[in-house]
């Protein structure tokens, strides 16, 4: 079976390598490269967006377990392994306690770990619109859960003051 009857026919009928490539294999390779490019682009975007924040908080001054900074506009929790609460230095004292309570709720709920995990999943599946929606809803739910945790024991007047502090 390994020998051809006529060697002339066997040479002329032999397929050339690459001439009979399955189109599905070509498209699969193209889509795989696009997927990897998207993951790399999202990862680079995340790293590049962190750098200005790191530069801004470099000049912050500790005040207890809270860091005050002149170069930031709104309070936030920053850091993956050693998270810190950063506040604008011009934040009024009347709103500071409520804002710190909100940021500490983020810390207790370990939101500094959950949000990057959600972004990592989004980076891997960046092409999935359902995951984009899930990430947006995760970010919104993180904030609402912190607010709910903080105001759980507040009176009606304290809830109003807390809401006004967050709006400012």
C-alpha positions in Angstrom: 0.0 0.0 0.0 3.0 2.3 0.5 4.1 2.0 -3.1 2.4 3.8 -6.0 1.6 1.9 -9.1 2.9 4.7 -11.3 5.4 7.1 -9.6 4.5 9.9 -12.0 0.9 10.0 -10.7 2.0 9.9 -7.1 4.3 13.0 -7.4 1.7 15.1 -9.3 -1.1 14.3 -6.9 0.8 14.9 -3.7 -0.7 17.9 -1.9 1.6 20.9 -1.3 2.1 21.7 2.4 -0.1 24.6 3.4 -2.3 24.5 0.3 -5.1 22.7 2.0 -5.3 24.6 5.2 -8.7 24.5 6.9 -10.2 28.1 7.0 -11.4 27.4 10.5 -7.8 27.0 11.6 -6.8 30.3 10.1 -9.7 32.2 11.7 -9.0 30.5 15.0 -5.4 31.7 14.9 -6.5 35.2 14.0 -9.0 35.3 16.9 -6.5 33.9 19.3 -4.0 36.7 18.4 -6.7 39.3 18.8 -7.7 37.9 22.2 -4.1 37.9 23.5 -3.7 41.5 22.1 -6.8 42.6 24.0 -5.6 41.0 27.2 -2.2 42.7 26.9 -3.8 46.0 26.1 -6.1 45.8 29.1 -3.2 44.8 31.4 -1.1 47.7 30.1 -4.0 50.1 30.5 -4.4 49.0 34.2 -0.7 49.4 34.9 -0.4 52.7 33.2 -3.5 54.1 35.0 -2.0 53.1 38.4 1.3 55.0 37.8 -0.2 58.6 38.1 -2.0 57.6 41.3 1.2 56.3 42.8 2.9 59.6 41.9 0.1 61.6 43.5 0.0 59.7 46.8 3.8 59.7 47.1 3.7 63.1 48.9 0.9 62.1 51.3 1.3 62.6 55.0 0.1 60.1 57.6 -2.5 61.1 60.2 -3.2 58.0 62.2 -4.2 55.2 59.9 -5.3 57.8 57.2 -3.1 59.5 54.7 -3.7 63.1 53.7 -2.7 64.3 50.2 -2.9 67.6 48.5 -2.9 66.2 45.0 -6.0 64.1 45.1 -9.6 65.2 44.5 -11.6 62.5 46.3 -11.0 59.9 49.0 -10.1 56.3 48.1 -8.5 53.1 49.3 -5.3 52.2 47.5 -3.0 49.2 47.7 -3.4 45.5 47.2 -1.3 44.0 50.0 -1.0 47.0 52.3 -4.1 49.1 51.5 -4.2 52.7 52.8 -7.0 55.2 53.1 -6.1 58.4 51.3 -8.1 61.6 51.8 -7.8 65.1 50.2 -6.1 67.4 52.7 -8.8 70.0 52.1 -11.6 67.7 53.2 -13.7 69.5 55.8 -13.6 68.0 59.4 -17.4 67.8 59.4 -17.3 65.2 56.6 -14.1 63.5 57.4 -15.5 61.0 59.9 -18.2 59.8 57.6 -15.8 59.4 54.7 -13.3 57.5 56.8 -16.1 55.2 58.0 -17.0 54.5 54.3 -13.4 53.8 53.4 -12.9 51.6 56.5 -16.0 49.6 55.4 -14.2 49.0 52.1 -11.2 47.8 54.0 -13.3 45.4 56.2 -15.1 44.0 53.2 -11.7 43.5 51.4 -12.9 45.4 48.4 -9.3 46.2 47.6 -9.0 42.5 46.7 -12.4 41.9 45.1 -12.3 44.8 42.6 -8.9 43.8 41.1 -10.0 40.2 40.9 -13.1 41.3 38.9 -10.8 43.4 36.7 -8.5 40.4 36.1 -11.5 38.3 35.0 -12.6 41.1 32.8 -9.1 41.3 31.3 -9.2 37.6 30.5 -12.7 37.8 28.9 -12.5 41.4 27.6 -14.6 40.4 24.6 -17.6 39.3 26.6 -20.2 42.1 27.0 -21.9 40.3 29.8 -18.7 40.4 31.8 -18.4 44.2 31.2 -21.8 44.6 32.6 -21.0 42.3 35.5 -17.9 44.4 36.3 -19.8 47.7 36.2 -22.5 46.2 38.5 -19.8 44.8 40.8 -18.2 48.3 41.2 -21.6 49.8 41.9 -22.6 47.1 44.3 -19.3 47.5 46.2 -20.1 51.1 46.9 -23.7 50.5 47.8 -22.8 47.7 50.2 -20.3 49.9 51.9 -22.8 52.6 52.3 -25.3 50.1 53.7 -22.8 48.8 56.2 -21.9 52.2 57.5 -25.5 53.5 57.8 -26.9 50.3 59.4 -26.7 51.7 62.9 -27.2 55.4 62.1 -30.3 57.5 63.0 -32.2 59.4 60.4 -30.2 62.6 61.1 -26.9 60.8 60.9 -27.9 59.2 57.6 -28.6 62.6 56.2 -25.2 63.9 57.3 -23.5 60.8 55.9 -25.3 61.3 52.5 -24.3 65.0 52.4 -20.7 64.1 53.3 -20.5 61.6 50.4 -22.0 64.0 48.0 -19.4 66.6 48.9 
